[in-house]
Each structure stands twice: as C-alpha cells, then as structure tokens.
Amino acid sequence: MLKPDYSEVFIVKIPMKKIKFALISYDIHKKMNRIEVKEALILEAGENLVNLKGWVRAKRGSKNVSFIALNDGSTINNIQVVVEKNISEETLKLINTGASISVNGKLVPSKGSGQAIELLAESIEVLGAADPDKYPLQPKKHSLEFLREKAHLRFRTNTFGAIFRIRHAMTFAIHNFFNQKGFSNIHTPIITGSDCEGAGEMFSVSTLDKLNIPLTEDGEIDYTQDFFGKETNLTVSGQLEAEMAALALGKVYTFGPTFRAENSNTSRHLAEFWMIEPEMAFADLNENMALAQDMLQYLCSYALNHFRDDLEFLDKRLQEEEKHKKKEERQEMGLIEKLQFVIENDFERITYTEAYDILRNCKPNKKKKFQYIIEEWGTDFQSEHERYLVEKKFKKPVIITNYPKGIKAFYMRMNDDGKTVRAMDVLFPGIGEIIGGSQREERLDVLRARMKEMDIPEHELWWYLDSRKFGTVLHSGFGLGFERLVLFVTGMGNIRDVIPFPRTPNNADF
C-alpha cells in the first residue's frame, strides 16, 4: 500500500456556517515565495505573481500612478515598482524613502527607459515605516563625511552597498585562493604578551582595578596580579605565531583583526583593521614574491568576474570625483582600468638601491615637486615615491626588495652585505604599498643580534627563538592590510569608508 504524499495535499478542517468542513488542496510547490531583486531583474515577464521585499530608495508619481525604486541589498540595481489605483491612499502615504515593504505583483516589460523589466504591484504591505521628516538618508547625494556620522545606516546607499558587497567578495576570494594553494587557516591570538613590530603602539588589556592599581616595590604596575599574570595587549600582527604553525604545517595563513594605538587621524589609518598574513616553510624571497603577485591578480580577477555591476557603479563615481580635482592630482586610470592593469602586467622587481637611484635623479625630486625629497640612502619611501615608480617610471606594479635594515623589522633575514635585509614591498597604482613581507631570519645567532640591536628582550620571545633552535629552516611570508586592498578594489579614498564601523582616535561609536 502506497503512503499518501503529504508534500502535495493538506486536509484542513475549517468551521463554516453552512458546512462543517472543507477540503483544501494546497500545492506547496506553487506557493508564492519571495525572490531577490537580483533574481527578478534577470527573469522574463510573465503572468505568475512574485513577491519582493526591500527598502524604498525613492518614490515619485502622479494622481494615477506611482513609481517606487526598491532595493533589497542583493544588487546595486533597483527594481521599479509600478503602483496604480488598486493600492489604497493610506498605504501609499506610508511608503517613503527608507520604509520597508513587501510587494506582490507581476513582472512586466518596462514602458520607460532605464530598465528592461518592472514589477506591476497587485498588493503592498508596509513592513516598517520611516518618517520622512526624521529619516536622514534622502534620495540625493550625501557627502562621505555625513555618511560616516550615519555609519549604522550608510549600508543602504548605493555606494556603501557596493563597497560592502565587494568587501565580502574579497573575504571569500582570499579564503578560496589559499585553500586552492593548500594553505591551512590559523587563528592566531588577539590578546598577546609580545609586540611583533617593536613599535610599542598597542592597546593594553587588563582587569586591574583602575582606581586601585597594585604596584611593585619599584613603583611599577604589578601585572602578576592581573588576569594573565603579565602585561598583555591587543595584537598588531599574528605573524610570529603564524611562523610557528608554518614550521610544522608547511603553509599557513591568518585572516583576523589587528589593532594599533597610533594616534593618526588620517585617511590611511585605523585603530582596528584586518590583516592577511601567509607564512611558508622552505620558501625564499622569490617564492614569496610569486605568491604575492598570484594572490593580488587572483583577487582583482575575482572582483571583475563576479561583481562587475558594483565596480562599474564605483568606477563612474570615481570619474565624477576626479573631475573636481586639480589636473596634477587626478589619477590617470579609472577603477576598472586599474584592476585590469594589475591582472595584465607582470610585477617589476627592483632593489631598494635601484629605486633610490631612480627617485633621487627623477625630475619631481630634482625640481622639489615631491613633498619628501629623496637625498640620503636609507630614507624610507613615501606614497608619492612609490606611486611615481608604478605610474610614471615602470607603468606596472612594482616589488621593491633588499631594504636597509634600519627601516625594517628585526625578524627579516640579513643579507650578506650586513646593510640590507630580504624584505619586499608590493606597490600599486593610486595607493602605493599594498603588501609588506620578507624572508624571515632563520639563523639563531643573527636573530639574537638583531633583537639586541633593536632592544627587544629575549625573554619575551623565548618561544620564537625556540623555533630557530629546533629544526630551523628558511621561510617567508607577508602581510596584506585588508582595508588597503578594499580601498584599491573599490577606488575609495578614505580607509574609514571600507570598514563597516571604523575605529579611529576619539571615535568608537556604533
């Protein structure tokens, strides 16, 4: 005996005046479900009812017909909802910019320009009203400064919708890239007792009573009474811990939040940001550079192949912004052009000394057009110098290697000249440095000497030194600031606009 197919028919008892119950056939597969705007825009017109939900971007109309621009976040594109006299005035009054609505209707060919298809509404439910006198985002262009003050709502604008869809795309693509390359993802500590960079710009983590801080006999803070029994901070990098994992697993990467207590209120700095840090055992500087190029080209390709609509919108936005800049400040390439530029060109590899010679003898330096004049060997390059090399000299991405040891970290492998280290910085158009990395110092005696030279106590990094005592091998890695990457891919000019809720000096709202 066959069992009844309950997926097709429900039998429901409904009390009625004239009959005791009725049998209702309920075809689940024909039940009207919500579809996303992204899906609706690629469907053909038809007689079947569809349901769309989203937020109203704008409403216009006349006595007989109204037009609603509806967006649900699935795409940069709105769908136009056409409302005729079948919708009550009471409902229409509640449909203002910012309101959320549910619309049942038919997809029909659009009679107007700007869209191929539109939704002819048969019924509308207002899910959440938005008072037009109080809702801060109206259908007009708002400044980025204004939107930073409304960071909890700026996701609803076209610009920030596009930015954060691309940020998601880059997150996914990074994990996908490393997974395909056989890397293991490592979650390194957010709370740490060591300072990777030796800069000291770290946020303290403590549970000590701020009104009654325990002191040692020397008058110093007694951290032995603190939660971890020692001084701890929020991490500036997961690199040192990632090295430990790479020296066992072979190839690893981190992708997590990092923190720097640098009091820099600029368009390029955040107190909280995200880092991608791969580390590879048995890999020298050349293999490190190859990985960096492969990764950046893969990420740019992924963005172009999967989020073209968002990129085209941001490209047009960038072009409009450039029109208002002085000629000498304008970028030579558009957004999509820059992405293709990275994909299509092999990265130029030059040493620091070669870069120094080029910059010292170039016209902008000789005519003192640079803000920072290149004079002495050992000077740390600024963004203007890096961009000159990429955009003017080589016209392709550039990797600079073998930096002076005095401007680089203690863990970078010393070259035989005793003056330079096997560091590498990857430079991009419009942004300058996007990746910093190196071959790591695997020799215990040299590493100890560098730590002593830079006043880094051995007892704090005893565990790091152990890795050079037991089965040391050459190894390499780099760091990619995630927000710096998203800045490049979106064409934005301020790093605060590519992270949902920026943390900066005097700002921890939302």
N, C-alpha and C positions, 0 to 999 in steps of 0.2 A: 504493500500500500504506500503510495506516494504521500509525503508530508506536504501540507499546504505551504505555498510560497508567501510568507508574511511580508516580504520585501515589496510585493505588488499591491496587496489589498489589506486595509484595516477595516474591521467591522466595529462600528461605534454605535452605542445606544444613545439616541437623542430624544428626550421627552418632548412631546408636541401635543397641542390641544386635540387634534383630530386623529392622530395616530400615536401609538405607543412608542415606536422607534423607527428609524430609517436606516437603511444600509447605505453607507457611503464608500465608494471606491476611491482610493487615494493613491495615485500613481506617484511614488516618490521621485522617480527619475525625471518626471516632468515638472516637479516643483520648482518655482522660480527662486533661484539663488542669486546672491549679489555677485556681480562681476566687477573687476577693477577697471578704472578709466583706461589704463594701458591696453587692456584686452578689448574694451569696447571700440577703441579708435581703429583697430585693425579688422573688426568684424564687418560683414556686409549688411546692408539694410535688410530688414525683414519684418514680418508680422508678429513674431513672438515678442512677448513682453520681457524686458530685462530690468534688473534692479541695480542702481548705482547709489553709492553713499559717498559723501565727501564734504568738503568745506567750500563755501561760496567765496570766490575770489572777486566777483563783481556782478552787478545786476543792472540792466538797463531795459527800457521798453516804453511802450505807449499804452493807450487805453485798452487795446485789444490783445496785445501780445507782449510778453516779457522774455528777455534772454538772460540766462544765468550762466556764468562761467564757473564750472565745477571742477575741483581737483581733489584727489584723494592721496596724493603723495607718491603714487606708483610711477609717475612720469612727469616730465617738465611741462607736458601739454595739457591744457584744459579741454574738457568737452563742453560744448554748448548745449544747454538745456532750453528747449523752446516751451514756453508756458502760454497756453491760450485760455479762453474764458472758463474752462472746466475746473480751474483751481480757484478757491474762494479768496476774496479780498483779505480776509482775516489771516489766512496762511501766507499770502504774498507779503503782507506787512512785516511778518516775522523773518522773511528771507532777506537778510542784509549781509554785507561783507563780513566774513568771519563765522557766520552761522553754519551749523552742520545740518545736513538734510539727507533724507532718503527719497529717491525718485524711482517710481515705476513708469516705464514708458517703452516706446518703440524706437529703434534706430532707423533713421530715415536719411536719404541724401540731403545734404545741406543746400539751401537755396541761396545762401550768402557766400561771400568769399572768406578765405582763411581756414576753412575746414571742409573735409570731404563728407563727413557724416555728423549728425547731431541727434540728440535724444528728444523726441516729442513726448512731453510729460502727460501721463494719464492720471497720476496721483502723486502727491508730495507730502511727506511727513517731516516736520521740523523737529530734529532730534535735540538740538541745543541752540538757543537764540544767542545773538551777540548785539548788544546795544550799540547802534552806530555812533552815538554821542560819546561812548566810552572806549570802544574798541580802537586800539592805537594804529592798526595797520589798515590803511585805506587804499583803494586802487589808484595809487600814484607812486612815483619814485621816492623812496626814503633814503636818506644818507646812511652809509655804513656805520657811522658814529651813532646815529639814532638807534639803529637796529641792535648795536651792541648793548645798549641800555635796555633793550627788549629781547634779550637773548632767549628767553623762555618761549617767545612767540615767533622769532625770526625764521624758524624752520618752515613756516607757512608761506614764505615769499619764494618766488621763482629762483632767485639767486641762491638762497641757502638750501632750498630743496635740492638743487643741482649739486651744490658743494657736498652735502652730506650723503647723497647717493653715491657720488664718486669716492668719498672717503670710505664708505662701505666697500665699494668695488676694489679699492686698493688694499684694504684689510684682507679680503678674500683672496685676491690675487697673490699677495705676499705668502700667505699660508700655502696656497696651491703651488707656487713656484718652488718653495723649499721642500715641500712634500714630494714633488716630482724629482727633485735633485737628491732625495734620500737623506735629508736632514731631519733630526729629531727636535721638536719644540721643547724648550726647557723653561720652566717657570722659576726665575731667579728671585731672591728675596727683595721685597720692597723696603723692609727695615734692615739696616745694616750697621755694623760696627766699624766699617772701613770706608775710606774716601778713595775711590778709584782714580780720580784725576789729581788729587793732591791740592785742590783749589780751596777747600775749606768752606765753600758756599753751599751749606747743607742745612736742611730743616731738622731741628732736634726732635727726637721722640722720647718723651719722658712721662712718668706717672707721679713724679715727686710733687709734694705739696708746694705750690708756688709761694705761699705765704710763710712757709717754714722749711726752707730748703736745707737739708743736712750738709754740714761742712766737715772736711778733714781737719787734722791738726794744723795743716799748712794754709787753711782758709779756702781750699778748693772745694768744688761741689763733690760730695761723696756719692759717686754713682754706684757704689756697691750696694746701696740701699734702694736703688732704682729697680724697675721691673725686670730688666735683663741683666742686672748686676754690673753693667758697664755703660759707657756713653754710646748711644745709638742715634741714628739719623735716617731720614728718608733717602733712598738711593739716588745717585746721579747716573749710575750705569750698572748693568748686570754683567758687564764684560768679564770681570775677574772670575766670577762664579761660572760663567759660561765656558771659560777656558778649562776649568776643572772637568766639566762634563765632556768637552771635546776631546780631552786627553784620555778618554775611556770609550766614548761612543763614536768618535771619529769626526762627525759633522753635526753641529747643533746650531740652533738659533733662538734668540729671545725675542719677544714682542710684548712689551709691557710699559707701564707708566714709570717715568723718572722725574726727579724733582731737583730744582736748583734755586737756592735762595739768593740769586743775583738781583740786586735792586736796579734792574734795567727796564725802564718804562719805554720800550721802543717797539717798532712794528715787527721785529725779528726775534723777540724774546718772550718766553712764557716761564712761569714758575713750575707748572706741571705740564709735561709733554710726554709723548710716546716714542720709544726707540725700538728699532730692529737691529739686532746685533748677532750676526752669524760668526761662528768660530770653527776653524777646520784644522784638524791634526794633519801632519805630513804635507802641508801646503805652504809654498813660499809666496813671496810678494807678487810674482807674476800670476800665479793661480788665484790669488786674492783679487787682483785687478780684473781678471777674466770673469770671475763670479760677479763682481760689482757691475760690470758692463752688461752681462747677460741678464741680471735681475732688473736693472733700470730699463733696458729695452723691452723686456717682457711686460713690465708694468705699464709702460706707455702704450704698447700694442694692445694690452687688455682693455685699457680705458677707451681707446679709439674703436675697438671692435665691439664693445658691449654697452657703452654709454655715449654714443655719438650725438644723440639729441641734446643731452645735457652739455656736452662740450661745445656744440655749435652755438647754443644759447650763451654760454660763458665767453666764447670767442667774440661774438657780437658785442657783448657787454664790454669786454676789454678794448675792442676797437673804438667804442664810443668814449671810454675813459681816456684813451691815448690822444684823442682829438683835442682835449683840453690841456694837454701838457706842452711844454716848450719843445721845440724840434729836437734839441740835443738830449732831452730826457725821454723821448719816445723809444719804445722797443722796436727793433727792426722787423721782428717776426710776430705774426699772430699766434694765438694759442695752439691751434691745430698744427700750424706750421712748425712750432717749436717741438711738439711731440713727434712729428714725422722726422724732424732734424735729428733727434736723439736716436730714433729707430734706424735711420738710413745711413748713419755715419759711424765708422769705427772710431773709438776714442783715441785722441792723440796722447802719446805718453812722452813726457819730458821730465827732466830732473829739476829740482829747485834751482840749482845754479844756472841752468839754461833759461828758466823762466825769469830769474833775476836779471840776467844779461839782456833779455828781450825787453823787459819792463824799464830797466834803467836807461836804455838807449831809445825808447819809443818817443814819438812826438808829444803825446799828452804829458809824459814825465818831464821831458826837456823844456816844454813850454809851460810847465807847472799848472797843467789843467787838472791833474789828479788832486784830490783833496789831501791824500797822504803821499808825499813824494818819496820815491824809492831812491835811497842813497847808499846805505851800507848793506853788505851781505849779512844775512841773519835776520833781516826785517821780516815780520810776519805779514803776508799779503792780505789786503782788504778786498771786499767785494768788488770794488771798482777795478782793481788789478786783475782779479780772476775773470771778470766779465770781458775785459779787454782781450785777454788771451783766447777766450772762447769765441767771442762775437767779431772781433776785428782781425786778430792775428791768424788763428787756425781755422775759424769758421766751422768748428765741430766741437763736441765735448772734449775736455782735456783732463788727463790724470797727471798730477804733479807728484813726483817721488823724491826720496832722499832729502828730506828736510833737515835743517840744522837741529842738532839735538837740544839746543837751548830753548826752542819754542815747541817742543813736543814732549809727550808723557814719558814716564820712567820705564814703562813696560815695552817700548819699541826697540827692536833689535838694532844694536850699534853696527854701523858699517866699519870696514877695516881702516878707514881714514881717521877714525876717532872723533870726527866732527859732525857727521850726519847719521841719521837713522833711517831704517827701511819703512818709512811712512808713505802713505798715499792719500791724496785728496782728489775727489772727483768733482769737476767743475761743470756747471750747466749754464746755458744762456739765460739771462734775465735774473739769475738768482745767485750765481757764484757757487761756493762749496755746497754740495748736497750730501756727500759721503766723506767720512774721515776714517782711516784704518791704517793697519801696519802688519808687517811680520812681527811676531812677538819675540821678545828676548828669552831664549830657552837656556842660555848659559848661566848657571847659578852665580858664579863669581862676578860676571859682568852685571847681572841684575842687582846683586847686592851693592856693587859700587855705584850704580845709578841711583838706587834708593838712598844711599848715604849722601850722595851729591845733592839730592833734592830734598833732604831732611825728612824722609819717610821712615818712621820707626819700623824695624824688622819685626818686633814682637806683635805689631798689629796685623801683619800679613804673613805670619808664620806658616799658615796653611797654604798660601800662594807659593811660598818658597819651597814647600814640600814637593810640589809638582815638578820642580826642577831637580830635586834630589832623587826621585824615584821614577826612572824610565822617561826622562825628558826627551822631547822630540821637537823639531821645528814645527811651528804652527802659526796661523794667520787669521785675521778677522777684521771686521769693520763695523762702524755704526752708521745707521741711516736715521736721521730725525724724521719721524713720520709726518709731522706737520710741515716740515720743509718740503717733503715730497708732494703732499697735497697742495701746498702753495703753488708748486710748479705745474702740476697737472690741471689745476683749476684756473690758473692765471691771476689769482688774487694777490694783493699787495701787502696785506697785513695778516700776520700769523694768528691774530685773535679771531679771524673770520673763518678759519678752517678747523677749529675745535669747538664742539658744542657749547661748552661753558668755560671760557678762558679764565685762568688763574694768573693774575698779574699783581704787582705791588698795589696795595690799597684796594684790591678788588677780589672778593670771594663770594659774590652774590650768586643767587640761583643754586 
